[in-house]
């Protein structure tokens, strides 16, 4: 039997689990029981692990439950699920059901119908989020498309499906502090896009906080573009030109007798300005150096505490 492995990272999704299991049962029937679901508990502080551990033995679909030792982040959790999945095709979706489960079936169908396609990416054509969230997301992904991955869809990527070969290539990229989404586009392969409308969250609140968004953006920037270095070089070159012009004016003014006493204010402003530029540059270079250092440690991207496997009840 050719299986589709569906990876679902779980973090603070206790309220959505009953509806999620119901949707997955319907999906399993639609796929003629050719579904394997891998739930990865990413250090969730609620009862997600206990609920799934008690519920999955009675589920109709084949499943695995992976418990990580702490919260490593959704991308590390997705990688953990991809590693233990045994399917011939793989898909990833969130546990909050904001991405419609039927989208997974549609992506799987696209992979089956076109065997030359390696990855199918869900593209949002709309989202039922508050106005502020939509504006913030638009700015975030607009910057991402402009400076990091131009090929990424305007609304970003939260769900995708891929072939076994693509999964294997993705897992060979063992970078720390990186972006799984950017890695998908970096790999290349033949891609297809499929549109959907993101649903309104029914349970709980999003764990995708502003702090996580900023960290994700920084990881993406420092892992996939030299934009900060180029900006720093241009700023440094510009300030060097300005400093040269300023020095020329000072010398000229001194020669014609316009300056009789050294300017205290100008001296202090110059020191502060060029000192701040220097510190800014050191921060950018340090960010690259830290990420390089982290990769040399070769620590695992996640630590698995327990793994349970359930064969699924036959209806």
Residue, then its C-alpha position, 0 to 999 in steps of 0.5 A: x500500500x502506498x502511504x501518505x505520511x502527514x506530519x503535524x507539529x503540536x504545540x498548545x493545541x489541546x482544544x483543537x485535537x478532537x476536531x482534528x482527529x475527526x477531520x483526519x478520520x474523514x481524510x483517511x476514508x477519502x484516501x482509502x486508509x492509505x494515511x499515516x499521521x505523525x504527531x510531534x509534540x513540540x514540548x507543549x505545556x498543555x495536555x496535548x501529549x496525554x490526549x493523543x496518547x489516549x485517543x490514537x489507539x482508537x483512531x481508524x488511521x495509522x499513526x505515530x506520536x513523537x514527544x520532544x524533550x522541549x520546545x525546539x520550534x515548529x520547523x525542528x518538529x516538522x523535521x522530526x516527523x519527516x524523519x520517522x514517517x514511512x510513507x511514499x509521499x509526505x505532507x505537513x499541516x498545522x494542528x489548529x485546522x486553519x489550513x483546510x484538511x481537504x487541501x492535503x488530499x488535493x496536494x496528494x492528488x497533484x503529486x499522484x497525477x503528475x509524477x514529475x512534480x516533487x513538491x506541492x505548496x499551498x498558497x493562501x489566496x485569502x485569510x480570515x484574520x484580523x486586520x492588524x494580523x493581515x497587515x503585519x503578515x503582508x509586511x513580513x512576507x513582502x520583506x521576505x519576498x523582496x530580500x530573501x526568497x523572491x519565489x515565495x508566495x505573497x502569503x508565505x507557506x504553512x502547508x506543503x506536500x512532497x515526494x520521498x526523494x524531496x523529503x530525503x534531500x530536505x533532511x540532508x540540510x542539517x543547518x541550525x538557525x535556518x528556515x525550513x520554508x527557505x530551504x524548500x525553495x533553495x532545493x529547487x526541484x519541480x514545484x506546483x502551487x495550489x491555492x486555498x483560503x486560510x480558515x479562522x482559528x476556532x480554538x486557542x490562540x496562535x503561538x506564532x508570537x512577534x518574538x518568534x516572527x522576528x527570530x524567524x526573519x533573522x534566521x532567514x536573513x542570516x542563513x539565506x542572504x548577504x543583505x546585511x553585509x551588503x548594506x553594511x558595506x554601502x553604509x560604511x562606504x557612504x560614511x567614509x565619503x561623508x567623512x572625507x568631505x567633512x574633513x576637506x571642509x574642515x581643512x579648507x575652513x582652517x586655512x581661510x581662518x574660519x575655524x579658530x577653536x576646535x569644535x567640541x560638538x562636532x567632535x562628539x557627534x562624529x565619535x558617536x556617529x562612527x562609533x554606532x556604525x562600528x557597533x552596528x557592523x560588529x553586530x551583523x558580523x557577529x550574527x553570521x559568526x554565531x550561526x556558523x559557530x552553532x553549525x560547527x557544534x553538530x548538535x541534534x536539531x531535536x531530542x526525542x523522548x518517546x515514540x509511540x506507534x498505533x496501527x489504527x482500528x479497522x472499521 
